């Protein structure tokens, strides 16, 4: 598990693609405790460290990860968000993030307001259904608060988040442009509640959900 608070930025030294499934990332140092077998989030995607040193980490990436995330489109020299896995005594400064990417989204617009930067991101239905104003979403592994959610007719949505200068400086968000693709992870609690409640719901006439045994 992770908290969505980026530990540091890394730089891609070797990319992962079909037939070349190892991603190598150099970093700023300070991860002397990272060992082979440990989990690390790369742009929000939970991966297993195969080789680790004070200045770099290597991870293996399987085809399903390449299909579901943006990791397959990374280029040598590109910056990535990195986060070490939580320990039991760790502070959860963001929200609980599993590192299991639900889907990718697209940055539609970027604008500034005073010291803040606003992002509008198009998200698919399998993420948009869990997005609520003032709720949480992980974008490239960065825990962000949703400001607004616009539901679209096809089930997808457009979300807005507002970033502080610190986030822009210490994560890859500072390099986003219109059309940038981002990894998305919806709130784990929302997904769990939906899964647990689903077997106990039925639909009344006119599409109104009614609990089992309720009148009407």
Backbone as ProteinMPNN parsed JSONL, in Angstrom:
{"seq_chain_A": "XXXXXXXXXXXXXXXXXXXXXXXXXXXXXXXXXXXXXXXXXXXXXXXXXXXXXXXXXXXXXXXXXXXXXXXXXXXXXXXXXXXXXXXXXXXXXXXXXXXXXXXXXXXXXXXXXXXXXXXXXXXXXXXXXXXXXXXXXXXXXXXXXXXXXXXXXXXXXXXXXXXXXXXXXXXXXXXXXXXXXXXXXXXXXXXXXXXXXXXXXXXXXXXXXXXXXXXX", "coords_chain_A": {"N_chain_A": [[0.837, -1.195, 0.0], [0.286, 2.342, -0.522], [0.545, 5.923, 0.028], [0.099, 7.932, -1.729], [1.714, 10.114, -1.63], [4.304, 11.495, -3.151], [7.592, 10.274, -3.056], [10.027, 10.925, -4.283], [11.488, 12.177, -7.361], [12.298, 10.272, -10.265], [14.471, 9.176, -12.945], [14.11, 7.786, -16.111], [16.161, 5.244, -17.199], [16.348, 2.936, -18.711], [13.939, 1.63, -20.828], [10.745, -0.123, -20.674], [9.254, -2.624, -22.627], [7.377, -4.864, -24.81], [9.218, -7.825, -24.848], [11.343, -6.551, -23.738], [11.304, -6.345, -20.732], [12.201, -5.056, -18.444], [12.399, -2.247, -16.449], [14.447, 0.439, -15.803], [15.399, 2.773, -13.415], [16.911, 5.723, -12.425], [17.586, 7.597, -9.424], [17.369, 10.233, -6.939], [18.769, 9.403, -4.761], [19.002, 8.279, -1.281], [17.452, 6.139, -0.769], [18.47, 3.919, 0.592], [17.469, 1.863, 2.068], [15.904, 0.339, 0.424], [15.255, -2.815, -0.956], [15.811, -5.765, -3.033], [12.784, -7.277, -4.01], [11.153, -5.625, -2.57], [8.331, -3.375, -2.689], [7.605, -0.748, -4.967], [6.233, 2.297, -6.094], [5.774, 3.412, -9.322], [5.029, 6.143, -11.08], [2.576, 5.763, -9.886], [2.068, 3.067, -10.207], [2.266, -0.055, -8.76], [5.155, -1.859, -8.391], [7.635, -4.493, -8.338], [10.779, -4.344, -6.883], [13.634, -5.46, -8.497], [16.322, -5.161, -8.604], [18.306, -3.032, -6.658], [19.823, 0.002, -5.627], [21.69, 2.661, -4.008], [21.256, 4.672, -5.794], [19.651, 3.87, -7.91], [16.935, 1.88, -9.264], [15.645, -1.21, -10.391], [12.935, -2.664, -12.078], [10.577, -5.231, -12.91], [8.311, -5.464, -15.614], [5.218, -6.615, -16.606], [3.255, -7.819, -19.485], [0.469, -7.191, -19.061], [0.596, -4.993, -17.364], [1.826, -3.141, -19.055], [-0.207, -2.837, -20.918], [-2.3, -1.688, -19.433], [-1.389, 0.633, -18.236], [0.574, 3.711, -18.445], [3.211, 3.072, -18.612], [4.466, 1.723, -20.687], [4.879, 3.626, -22.599], [6.879, 5.248, -21.759], [9.888, 7.146, -22.129], [13.466, 7.082, -22.542], [15.2, 9.072, -20.233], [12.976, 10.398, -19.371], [11.05, 11.809, -16.707], [9.785, 10.382, -13.668], [7.298, 9.72, -11.138], [8.05, 8.554, -7.894], [7.417, 6.335, -5.194], [7.962, 4.861, -2.079], [6.788, 1.835, -0.494], [4.267, 1.881, 2.078], [4.941, 1.646, 5.601], [3.84, 0.049, 8.639], [3.856, 1.97, 10.657], [3.838, 4.297, 9.278], [2.961, 7.657, 8.339], [-0.106, 8.532, 6.846], [-0.33, 10.641, 4.557], [-1.787, 11.292, 2.326], [-4.12, 9.487, 0.752], [-5.245, 6.07, 1.117], [-3.627, 4.094, -1.18], [-3.439, 1.583, -3.586], [-1.74, 1.066, -5.663], [-2.525, -0.284, -7.873], [-3.397, 0.206, -10.979], [-6.333, 1.56, -12.354], [-7.125, 2.634, -14.812], [-6.26, 4.741, -17.635], [-6.078, 8.311, -18.093], [-6.708, 11.475, -19.764], [-5.126, 14.604, -19.953], [-6.95, 17.474, -20.334], [-6.971, 20.234, -20.115], [-5.051, 22.948, -18.825], [-4.675, 25.403, -16.422], [-3.812, 28.479, -14.774], [-4.315, 29.903, -11.526], [-3.77, 32.426, -9.477], [-1.566, 31.187, -7.132], [-2.096, 28.583, -7.731], [-2.51, 25.648, -9.816], [-4.755, 24.485, -12.141], [-6.118, 21.418, -13.247], [-7.864, 19.797, -15.822], [-9.174, 16.684, -16.404], [-9.894, 14.009, -18.505], [-11.654, 11.134, -17.724], [-12.246, 7.585, -17.815], [-15.277, 5.545, -17.582], [-14.893, 3.525, -15.662], [-13.416, 4.699, -13.724], [-14.512, 7.239, -13.328], [-17.007, 6.716, -12.129], [-16.493, 6.459, -9.453], [-15.722, 8.9, -8.595], [-16.115, 11.789, -6.667], [-16.958, 15.136, -5.7], [-14.598, 16.649, -3.54], [-13.658, 14.212, -2.868], [-11.135, 11.626, -3.276], [-8.494, 10.938, -5.636], [-5.948, 9.133, -7.313], [-3.452, 10.361, -9.295], [-1.124, 9.483, -11.541], [0.046, 8.339, -9.35], [-0.029, 10.319, -7.447], [-1.694, 11.625, -4.742], [-4.677, 13.316, -4.961], [-7.153, 15.867, -4.405], [-10.467, 15.895, -5.445], [-12.072, 18.514, -7.073], [-14.231, 19.164, -8.745], [-16.681, 17.253, -10.569], [-17.731, 16.224, -13.646], [-20.194, 14.457, -15.023], [-20.56, 12.498, -17.931], [-22.572, 11.608, -20.821], [-21.913, 9.084, -21.827], [-21.016, 7.688, -19.69], [-18.446, 8.188, -18.926], [-16.281, 10.732, -17.45], [-15.379, 14.135, -16.623], [-12.929, 15.41, -14.667], [-11.847, 17.82, -12.203], [-8.948, 19.089, -10.689], [-6.979, 20.882, -8.292], [-3.768, 22.097, -7.978], [-1.11, 22.628, -5.651], [1.798, 24.82, -5.464], [4.013, 23.302, -4.462], [3.428, 20.624, -5.146], [3.547, 20.826, -7.928], [6.24, 21.287, -8.19], [7.64, 19.066, -7.135], [6.723, 16.748, -8.306], [5.837, 14.936, -11.336], [3.834, 16.416, -12.379], [4.402, 19.023, -13.031], [5.301, 18.88, -15.602], [3.164, 18.281, -17.192], [1.109, 18.51, -20.114], [-1.431, 19.643, -22.409], [-3.167, 16.85, -23.545], [-1.474, 15.028, -22.376], [-1.067, 11.732, -21.11], [-2.207, 10.017, -18.244], [-1.792, 7.89, -15.378], [-4.429, 6.41, -13.541], [-5.976, 5.873, -10.406], [-8.778, 4.929, -8.726], [-10.548, 5.738, -5.671], [-9.962, 3.405, -3.167], [-11.659, 2.741, -1.036], [-14.21, 3.491, -1.94], [-14.569, 1.682, -4.049], [-14.542, -0.748, -2.681], [-16.787, -0.508, -0.986], [-18.853, -0.408, -2.903], [-18.644, -2.98, -4.002], [-19.261, -4.618, -1.795], [-21.851, -3.855, -1.168], [-23.352, -4.37, -3.454], [-24.509, -7.093, -3.799], [-26.693, -6.92, -2.119], [-28.585, -5.232, -3.02], [-31.495, -4.25, -4.821], [-33.416, -3.293, -7.675], [-35.986, -0.994, -7.748], [-39.211, -0.127, -9.292], [-38.934, 2.335, -11.889], [-36.252, 2.613, -11.589], [-35.302, 3.146, -9.04], [-33.149, 2.502, -6.397], [-33.667, 0.088, -3.864], [-33.421, -1.134, -0.598], [-33.189, -4.612, 0.388], [-36.25, -5.972, 1.516], [-37.395, -3.558, 2.01], [-40.185, -1.321, 1.859], [-42.526, -0.15, -0.723]], "CA_chain_A": [[0.0, 0.0, 0.0], [0.982, 3.622, -0.606], [-0.289, 7.02, 0.507], [-0.079, 8.932, -2.771], [2.649, 11.216, -1.396], [5.481, 11.131, -3.932], [8.83, 10.33, -2.276], [11.05, 11.626, -5.052], [11.436, 11.995, -8.8], [13.317, 9.42, -10.854], [14.713, 9.357, -14.377], [14.138, 6.51, -16.824], [17.447, 4.926, -17.83], [16.055, 1.898, -19.696], [12.483, 1.524, -20.919], [10.135, -1.452, -20.726], [8.391, -2.863, -23.783], [7.336, -6.304, -25.075], [10.542, -8.344, -25.157], [12.312, -5.848, -22.877], [10.359, -6.116, -19.645], [12.812, -4.471, -17.258], [12.452, -0.788, -16.419], [15.522, 0.878, -14.917], [15.173, 4.171, -13.05], [17.85, 6.339, -11.486], [16.886, 8.524, -8.531], [18.208, 11.218, -6.262], [19.428, 8.817, -3.598], [18.237, 8.316, -0.039], [16.668, 4.911, -0.654], [19.408, 2.854, 0.941], [16.726, 0.765, 2.699], [15.173, -0.411, -0.59], [15.887, -4.095, -1.227], [15.103, -6.601, -4.008], [11.553, -7.846, -3.465], [10.319, -4.559, -2.025], [7.412, -2.721, -3.616], [7.82, 0.673, -5.251], [5.252, 2.827, -7.034], [6.334, 4.204, -10.427], [3.845, 6.831, -11.634], [1.377, 5.202, -9.275], [1.932, 1.638, -10.478], [3.023, -0.856, -7.81], [6.052, -2.798, -9.047], [8.579, -5.139, -7.435], [12.179, -4.042, -7.148], [14.451, -6.634, -8.803], [17.67, -4.75, -8.251], [18.205, -1.711, -6.045], [21.035, 0.581, -5.055], [21.449, 3.993, -3.454], [20.975, 5.656, -6.851], [18.797, 3.361, -8.979], [16.098, 0.717, -8.988], [15.171, -1.921, -11.574], [11.68, -3.369, -11.839], [10.081, -5.993, -14.058], [6.979, -5.034, -16.033], [4.584, -7.661, -17.407], [2.416, -7.283, -20.557], [-0.778, -6.593, -18.573], [0.931, -3.662, -16.858], [2.066, -2.282, -20.214], [-1.497, -2.546, -21.553], [-3.218, -0.943, -18.573], [-0.792, 1.863, -17.724], [1.368, 4.499, -19.385], [4.619, 2.725, -18.476], [5.003, 1.288, -21.968], [5.178, 4.785, -23.454], [7.966, 6.026, -21.18], [11.095, 7.281, -22.946], [14.696, 7.276, -21.78], [15.371, 10.45, -19.801], [11.716, 10.942, -18.863], [10.929, 11.82, -15.248], [8.669, 9.605, -13.129], [7.043, 9.798, -9.697], [8.417, 7.357, -7.137], [7.022, 6.276, -3.782], [8.206, 3.596, -1.387], [5.596, 1.291, 0.154], [4.037, 2.283, 3.456], [5.149, 0.749, 6.721], [2.699, 0.134, 9.547], [3.91, 3.185, 11.463], [3.94, 5.456, 8.39], [1.86, 8.61, 8.258], [-0.822, 8.505, 5.574], [-0.57, 12.05, 4.291], [-2.75, 11.442, 1.24], [-5.161, 8.505, 1.039], [-4.729, 4.734, 0.871], [-3.483, 3.817, -2.607], [-2.935, 0.219, -3.729], [-0.773, 0.968, -6.753], [-3.123, -1.075, -8.946], [-3.99, 1.22, -11.844], [-7.637, 1.218, -12.928], [-7.19, 3.029, -16.211], [-5.519, 5.97, -17.921], [-6.886, 9.477, -18.45], [-6.034, 12.459, -20.616], [-5.193, 15.996, -19.513], [-7.666, 18.267, -21.326], [-6.718, 21.667, -19.993], [-4.232, 23.39, -17.699], [-4.76, 26.852, -16.258], [-3.289, 28.987, -13.51], [-5.105, 30.839, -10.738], [-2.889, 32.83, -8.394], [-0.459, 30.237, -6.989], [-2.592, 27.232, -8.0], [-2.65, 25.179, -11.194], [-5.937, 23.646, -12.315], [-6.084, 20.402, -14.295], [-9.091, 19.087, -16.219], [-8.739, 15.374, -16.883], [-10.94, 13.093, -18.969], [-11.478, 9.812, -17.112], [-13.242, 6.617, -18.284], [-16.361, 5.239, -16.644], [-14.475, 2.671, -14.541], [-12.848, 5.575, -12.711], [-15.448, 8.328, -13.081], [-18.125, 6.308, -11.27], [-16.071, 6.556, -8.058], [-15.238, 10.256, -8.332], [-17.072, 12.717, -6.07], [-16.298, 16.361, -5.221], [-13.902, 16.559, -2.259], [-13.125, 12.875, -2.705], [-9.725, 11.462, -3.638], [-8.093, 10.149, -6.8], [-4.498, 9.121, -7.5], [-3.065, 10.666, -10.673], [0.297, 9.124, -11.619], [0.498, 8.025, -7.998], [-0.101, 11.491, -6.573], [-3.012, 11.757, -4.129], [-5.25, 14.629, -5.223], [-8.546, 16.09, -4.012], [-11.347, 16.27, -6.55], [-12.828, 19.752, -6.853], [-15.51, 19.025, -9.436], [-16.844, 16.065, -11.401], [-18.766, 16.389, -14.666], [-20.553, 13.166, -15.606], [-20.918, 12.574, -19.338], [-23.645, 10.693, -21.205], [-21.403, 7.741, -22.092], [-20.551, 7.098, -18.445], [-17.147, 8.748, -18.562], [-16.408, 11.974, -16.697], [-14.279, 15.091, -16.641], [-12.676, 15.83, -13.289], [-10.96, 18.961, -12.007], [-8.158, 19.122, -9.461], [-6.191, 22.106, -8.171], [-2.485, 21.7, -7.415], [-0.319, 23.658, -4.99], [3.133, 24.943, -6.071], [4.9, 22.215, -4.035], [3.122, 19.453, -5.974], [4.068, 21.089, -9.268], [7.704, 21.296, -8.154], [8.276, 17.813, -6.721], [6.159, 15.62, -9.044], [5.867, 15.126, -12.789], [2.713, 17.273, -12.788], [4.952, 20.237, -13.615], [5.565, 18.658, -17.022], [1.951, 17.94, -17.934], [0.644, 19.354, -21.202], [-2.683, 19.137, -22.982], [-2.955, 15.582, -24.239], [-0.676, 14.097, -21.569], [-1.789, 10.596, -20.556], [-1.861, 9.814, -16.842], [-2.33, 6.71, -14.712], [-5.493, 6.754, -12.593], [-6.483, 4.88, -9.466], [-9.922, 5.431, -7.972], [-10.521, 5.528, -4.223], [-10.152, 2.007, -2.796], [-12.817, 2.597, -0.141], [-15.421, 3.559, -2.766], [-14.701, 0.424, -4.798], [-14.864, -1.806, -1.735], [-18.185, -0.338, -0.561], [-19.718, -0.815, -4.014], [-18.585, -4.436, -4.126], [-19.934, -5.24, -0.665], [-23.273, -3.509, -1.165], [-24.02, -4.816, -4.678], [-25.39, -8.269, -3.677], [-27.813, -6.653, -1.216], [-29.432, -4.209, -3.608], [-32.358, -4.576, -5.939], [-33.908, -2.081, -8.314], [-37.434, -0.798, -7.718], [-39.702, 0.528, -10.511], [-38.391, 3.647, -12.234], [-34.808, 2.623, -11.38], [-34.926, 3.605, -7.688], [-32.599, 1.39, -5.594], [-34.343, -0.132, -2.589], [-32.784, -2.186, 0.187], [-34.036, -5.789, 0.532], [-37.217, -5.928, 2.59], [-37.99, -2.229, 2.143], [-41.481, -1.177, 1.21], [-42.585, 0.756, -1.858]], "C_chain_A": [[0.874, 1.247, 0.0], [0.032, 4.708, -0.11], [-0.546, 8.074, -0.567], [0.749, 10.18, -2.539], [3.98, 10.836, -2.048], [6.747, 11.312, -3.097], [9.904, 11.141, -2.973], [10.784, 11.414, -6.536], [12.558, 11.068, -9.231], [13.443, 9.72, -12.337], [14.841, 7.995, -15.041], [15.487, 6.342, -17.515], [17.3, 3.849, -18.891], [14.561, 1.657, -19.665], [12.031, 0.071, -20.958], [9.201, -1.525, -21.915], [8.325, -4.369, -23.988], [8.703, -6.812, -25.531], [11.645, -7.691, -24.345], [11.567, -5.406, -21.628], [10.962, -5.517, -18.388], [12.93, -2.958, -17.42], [13.492, -0.377, -15.387], [15.39, 2.379, -14.685], [16.26, 4.627, -12.093], [17.077, 7.339, -10.636], [17.888, 9.355, -7.761], [18.947, 10.673, -5.056], [18.556, 8.91, -2.357], [17.361, 7.102, 0.157], [17.556, 3.736, -0.317], [18.695, 1.653, 1.548], [15.98, -0.089, 1.685], [15.945, -1.667, -0.965], [15.129, -4.843, -2.329], [13.925, -7.304, -3.347], [10.635, -6.818, -2.854], [9.421, -3.973, -3.115], [7.758, -1.246, -3.767], [6.774, 1.107, -6.268], [5.967, 3.715, -8.041], [5.162, 4.821, -11.18], [2.563, 6.167, -11.163], [1.193, 3.716, -9.452], [2.832, 0.844, -9.539], [3.826, -1.919, -8.555], [7.02, -3.367, -8.012], [10.003, -4.815, -7.85], [12.948, -5.346, -7.358], [15.897, -6.383, -8.42], [17.572, -3.336, -7.703], [19.554, -1.281, -5.503], [20.688, 1.949, -4.492], [21.009, 4.988, -4.518], [20.072, 5.139, -7.958], [17.974, 2.176, -8.49], [15.661, 0.122, -10.325], [13.919, -2.702, -11.207], [11.297, -4.139, -13.098], [8.645, -5.586, -14.335], [6.397, -6.097, -16.96], [3.651, -7.046, -18.452], [1.124, -6.623, -20.073], [-0.532, -5.188, -18.035], [1.151, -2.687, -18.014], [0.759, -1.903, -20.898], [-2.334, -1.565, -20.739], [-2.689, 0.431, -18.165], [-0.04, 2.609, -18.831], [2.843, 4.092, -19.374], [5.254, 2.301, -19.793], [5.375, 2.429, -22.892], [6.291, 5.655, -22.886], [9.179, 6.026, -22.11], [12.307, 7.474, -22.047], [14.873, 8.761, -21.48], [14.117, 11.081, -19.233], [11.67, 10.825, -17.342], [9.689, 11.044, -14.82], [8.533, 9.868, -11.634], [7.41, 8.474, -9.045], [7.891, 7.463, -5.71], [7.334, 4.898, -3.232], [6.919, 3.142, -0.695], [5.505, 1.77, 1.599], [4.5, 1.208, 4.432], [4.009, 0.973, 7.713], [2.687, 1.414, 10.363], [3.951, 4.447, 10.609], [2.724, 6.368, 8.507], [1.215, 8.51, 6.881], [-1.214, 9.942, 5.257], [-1.564, 12.301, 3.178], [-3.974, 10.583, 1.515], [-4.594, 7.138, 0.693], [-4.782, 4.411, -0.623], [-2.859, 2.435, -2.748], [-1.802, 0.118, -4.739], [-1.253, 0.097, -7.889], [-3.935, -0.124, -9.836], [-5.31, 0.729, -12.439], [-7.686, 1.508, -14.414], [-6.273, 4.225, -16.42], [-6.5, 7.076, -18.289], [-6.057, 10.441, -19.274], [-6.215, 13.862, -20.058], [-5.817, 16.831, -20.63], [-7.278, 19.736, -21.298], [-5.888, 21.932, -18.738], [-4.346, 24.898, -17.608], [-4.259, 27.245, -14.874], [-4.289, 29.926, -12.851], [-4.294, 31.197, -9.495], [-1.737, 31.834, -8.286], [-0.856, 28.801, -7.294], [-2.58, 26.932, -9.497], [-3.825, 24.207, -11.239], [-5.714, 22.67, -13.46], [-7.491, 19.89, -14.543], [-8.649, 17.804, -16.89], [-9.952, 14.557, -17.307], [-10.657, 11.713, -18.4], [-12.56, 8.869, -17.627], [-14.234, 6.268, -17.193], [-15.894, 4.414, -15.453], [-13.709, 3.432, -13.475], [-13.856, 6.655, -12.327], [-16.571, 7.966, -12.129], [-17.788, 6.436, -9.783], [-15.616, 7.96, -7.675], [-16.356, 11.135, -7.781], [-16.322, 13.973, -5.635], [-15.807, 16.205, -3.783], [-13.461, 15.136, -1.928], [-11.677, 12.826, -3.176], [-9.561, 10.644, -4.907], [-6.57, 10.219, -6.872], [-4.21, 9.314, -8.984], [-1.556, 10.483, -10.773], [0.875, 8.914, -10.219], [0.444, 9.162, -7.015], [-1.528, 11.641, -6.051], [-3.533, 13.183, -4.297], [-6.703, 14.675, -4.774], [-9.35, 16.553, -5.215], [-12.116, 17.535, -6.187], [-14.193, 19.667, -7.522], [-15.492, 17.783, -10.313], [-17.999, 16.318, -12.357], [-19.02, 15.032, -15.309], [-21.019, 13.36, -17.036], [-21.891, 11.452, -19.703], [-23.151, 9.263, -21.411], [-20.855, 7.056, -20.849], [-19.175, 7.573, -18.018], [-17.358, 10.065, -17.823], [-15.208, 12.87, -16.968], [-14.118, 15.585, -15.212], [-11.754, 17.042, -13.274], [-10.247, 18.818, -10.668], [-7.332, 20.401, -9.475], [-4.921, 21.778, -7.392], [-1.751, 22.883, -6.791], [1.068, 23.723, -5.65], [4.078, 23.799, -5.702], [4.687, 20.972, -4.893], [3.684, 19.631, -7.379], [5.591, 20.965, -9.305], [8.308, 19.918, -7.921], [7.674, 16.574, -7.381], [6.219, 15.919, -10.538], [4.716, 15.99, -13.287], [3.207, 18.566, -13.433], [5.241, 20.11, -15.096], [4.338, 18.291, -17.825], [1.657, 18.984, -19.008], [-0.724, 18.854, -21.643], [-2.388, 17.886, -23.799], [-2.093, 14.602, -23.477], [-1.564, 12.977, -21.035], [-1.281, 10.325, -19.154], [-2.47, 8.521, -16.335], [-3.331, 7.143, -13.646], [-5.802, 5.574, -11.683], [-7.591, 5.514, -8.644], [-9.774, 5.07, -6.492], [-10.852, 4.07, -3.885], [-11.391, 1.807, -1.937], [-14.108, 2.6, -0.944], [-15.639, 2.247, -3.517], [-15.097, -0.724, -3.874], [-16.321, -1.727, -1.29], [-19.13, -0.787, -1.662], [-19.781, -2.336, -4.116], [-19.358, -5.133, -3.013], [-21.443, -5.022, -0.685], [-24.025, -4.14, -2.328], [-24.92, -6.041, -4.503], [-26.656, -8.006, -2.868], [-28.75, -5.58, -1.749], [-30.347, -4.827, -4.657], [-32.914, -3.276, -6.481], [-35.426, -2.049, -8.312], [-37.894, -0.216, -9.045], [-39.123, 1.921, -10.658], [-36.908, 3.765, -11.864], [-34.375, 3.107, -9.998], [-34.39, 2.438, -6.872], [-33.3, 1.298, -4.237], [-33.653, -1.283, -1.875], [-33.727, -3.38, 0.291], [-34.978, -5.656, 1.727], [-37.873, -4.578, 2.759], [-39.316, -2.166, 1.397], [-41.409, -0.277, 0.018], [-42.546, 0.034, -3.156]], "O_chain_A": [[2.021, 1.231, 0.446], [-1.144, 4.445, 0.143], [-1.319, 9.007, -0.347], [0.515, 11.204, -3.181], [4.694, 9.963, -1.555], [6.956, 12.368, -2.5], [10.604, 11.938, -2.349], [9.964, 10.581, -6.921], [13.639, 11.072, -8.641], [12.62, 10.434, -12.911], [15.601, 7.144, -14.577], [15.901, 7.185, -18.31], [18.045, 3.843, -19.871], [13.978, 1.496, -18.593], [12.814, -0.838, -21.233], [8.444, -0.59, -22.179], [9.129, -5.097, -23.407], [9.276, -6.291, -26.488], [12.757, -8.213, -24.269], [11.237, -4.23, -21.481], [10.295, -5.472, -17.354], [13.486, -2.463, -18.399], [13.427, -0.795, -14.231], [15.282, 3.158, -15.633], [16.501, 3.989, -11.068], [16.047, 7.865, -11.059], [19.099, 9.199, -7.913], [19.679, 11.41, -4.396], [17.499, 9.541, -2.377], [16.608, 7.026, 1.128], [17.4, 2.659, -0.891], [19.236, 0.548, 1.551], [15.465, -1.147, 2.045], [17.139, -1.606, -1.258], [13.943, -4.591, -2.542], [14.054, -7.858, -2.255], [9.455, -7.095, -2.637], [9.722, -4.067, -4.305], [8.154, -0.586, -2.807], [6.466, 0.364, -7.2], [6.674, 4.651, -7.668], [4.396, 4.116, -11.837], [1.6, 6.022, -11.916], [0.25, 3.146, -8.903], [4.045, 1.055, -9.527], [3.267, -2.763, -9.254], [7.201, -2.791, -6.939], [10.386, -4.987, -9.007], [12.92, -6.232, -6.505], [16.602, -7.285, -7.968], [16.822, -2.521, -8.239], [20.325, -2.091, -4.99], [19.524, 2.35, -4.498], [20.45, 6.036, -4.192], [19.747, 5.896, -8.873], [18.266, 1.562, -7.464], [15.349, 0.848, -11.269], [13.854, -3.326, -10.148], [11.649, -3.747, -14.21], [7.856, -5.386, -13.412], [7.001, -6.442, -17.975], [3.287, -5.877, -18.332], [0.721, -5.597, -20.62], [-1.356, -4.294, -18.227], [0.709, -1.54, -17.955], [0.619, -0.788, -21.401], [-3.004, -0.703, -21.307], [-3.471, 1.304, -17.786], [-0.025, 2.19, -19.989], [3.649, 4.714, -20.065], [6.453, 2.497, -19.995], [6.105, 2.23, -23.863], [6.618, 6.692, -23.464], [9.459, 5.037, -22.787], [12.188, 7.969, -20.926], [14.715, 9.604, -22.363], [14.172, 12.175, -18.672], [12.186, 9.868, -16.765], [8.672, 11.046, -15.514], [9.505, 10.191, -10.952], [7.115, 7.404, -9.578], [7.914, 8.532, -5.1], [7.005, 3.886, -3.85], [6.066, 3.962, -0.354], [6.516, 2.028, 2.253], [4.455, 0.015, 4.129], [3.299, 1.975, 7.632], [1.616, 1.9, 10.728], [4.084, 5.548, 11.141], [1.606, 5.91, 8.743], [1.909, 8.415, 5.869], [-2.29, 10.403, 5.638], [-2.129, 13.39, 3.082], [-4.774, 10.897, 2.396], [-3.558, 7.056, 0.034], [-5.844, 4.45, -1.244], [-1.855, 2.143, -2.099], [-0.995, -0.809, -4.679], [-0.475, -0.234, -8.784], [-5.033, 0.292, -9.468], [-5.39, -0.383, -12.962], [-8.226, 0.718, -15.189], [-5.593, 4.668, -15.494], [-7.614, 6.807, -18.739], [-4.855, 10.247, -19.459], [-7.331, 14.264, -19.728], [-5.284, 16.891, -21.738], [-7.258, 20.402, -22.333], [-6.009, 21.233, -17.732], [-4.138, 25.601, -18.598], [-4.282, 26.449, -13.935], [-5.018, 30.651, -13.528], [-4.146, 30.386, -8.58], [-0.999, 31.65, -9.254], [-0.044, 27.89, -7.134], [-2.632, 27.837, -10.329], [-3.883, 23.24, -10.48], [-5.191, 23.04, -14.511], [-8.225, 19.584, -13.603], [-7.852, 17.824, -17.828], [-10.919, 14.43, -16.557], [-9.561, 11.179, -18.567], [-13.689, 9.305, -17.856], [-14.062, 6.642, -16.033], [-16.422, 4.567, -14.352], [-13.385, 2.871, -12.428], [-14.035, 6.953, -11.146], [-17.047, 8.827, -11.388], [-18.688, 6.514, -8.946], [-15.172, 8.181, -6.548], [-17.432, 11.212, -8.375], [-15.16, 13.883, -5.24], [-16.522, 15.69, -2.924], [-12.95, 14.88, -0.838], [-11.067, 13.861, -3.443], [-10.375, 9.774, -5.215], [-5.974, 11.242, -6.534], [-4.663, 8.535, -9.823], [-0.794, 11.235, -10.165], [2.023, 9.26, -9.941], [0.832, 8.997, -5.858], [-2.465, 11.77, -6.838], [-2.91, 14.138, -3.833], [-7.397, 13.658, -4.763], [-8.961, 17.488, -5.915], [-12.734, 17.614, -5.126], [-15.2, 20.055, -6.931], [-14.435, 17.321, -10.743], [-19.119, 16.594, -11.925], [-18.179, 14.515, -16.044], [-21.784, 14.279, -17.326], [-22.013, 10.466, -18.977], [-23.908, 8.319, -21.187], [-20.291, 5.965, -20.938], [-18.781, 7.38, -16.867], [-18.498, 10.469, -17.595], [-14.173, 12.43, -17.469], [-15.058, 16.114, -14.619], [-10.982, 17.263, -14.207], [-10.854, 18.473, -9.654], [-7.022, 20.938, -10.539], [-4.985, 21.248, -6.283], [-1.767, 23.992, -7.325], [1.468, 22.775, -6.326], [4.868, 23.365, -6.54], [5.652, 20.338, -5.319], [4.234, 18.692, -7.955], [6.164, 20.585, -10.326], [9.379, 19.622, -8.449], [8.072, 15.456, -7.054], [6.602, 17.014, -10.95], [4.625, 16.272, -14.482], [2.523, 19.143, -14.279], [5.411, 21.118, -15.782], [4.444, 18.014, -19.02], [1.919, 20.174, -18.834], [-1.126, 17.749, -21.28], [-1.483, 17.867, -24.633], [-1.981, 13.445, -23.884], [-2.673, 13.228, -20.563], [-0.079, 10.39, -18.895], [-3.53, 8.1, -16.797], [-3.107, 8.123, -12.936], [-5.881, 4.429, -12.128], [-7.375, 6.509, -7.953], [-8.976, 4.208, -6.123], [-11.904, 3.564, -4.276], [-12.098, 0.811, -2.091], [-15.008, 1.806, -0.67], [-16.766, 1.76, -3.607], [-15.9, -1.577, -4.252], [-17.012, -2.743, -1.221], [-20.111, -1.477, -1.387], [-20.857, -2.906, -4.296], [-20.037, -6.13, -3.26], [-22.214, -5.889, -0.274], [-25.218, -4.419, -2.206], [-26.032, -6.028, -5.031], [-27.598, -8.796, -2.928], [-29.606, -5.076, -1.022], [-29.994, -5.817, -5.297], [-32.877, -2.255, -5.794], [-36.076, -2.966, -8.814], [-37.054, 0.16, -9.862], [-38.854, 2.602, -9.669], [-36.362, 4.868, -11.827], [-33.208, 3.444, -9.801], [-35.112, 1.463, -6.669], [-33.497, 2.304, -3.556], [-33.337, -2.299, -2.495], [-34.944, -3.197, 0.285], [-34.555, -5.272, 2.817], [-38.805, -4.438, 3.551], [-39.527, -2.883, 0.419], [-40.363, 0.312, -0.253], [-42.589, 0.663, -4.213]]}, "name": "protein", "num_of_chains": 1, "seq": "XXXXXXXXXXXXXXXXXXXXXXXXXXXXXXXXXXXXXXXXXXXXXXXXXXXXXXXXXXXXXXXXXXXXXXXXXXXXXXXXXXXXXXXXXXXXXXXXXXXXXXXXXXXXXXXXXXXXXXXXXXXXXXXXXXXXXXXXXXXXXXXXXXXXXXXXXXXXXXXXXXXXXXXXXXXXXXXXXXXXXXXXXXXXXXXXXXXXXXXXXXXXXXXXXXXXXXXX"}
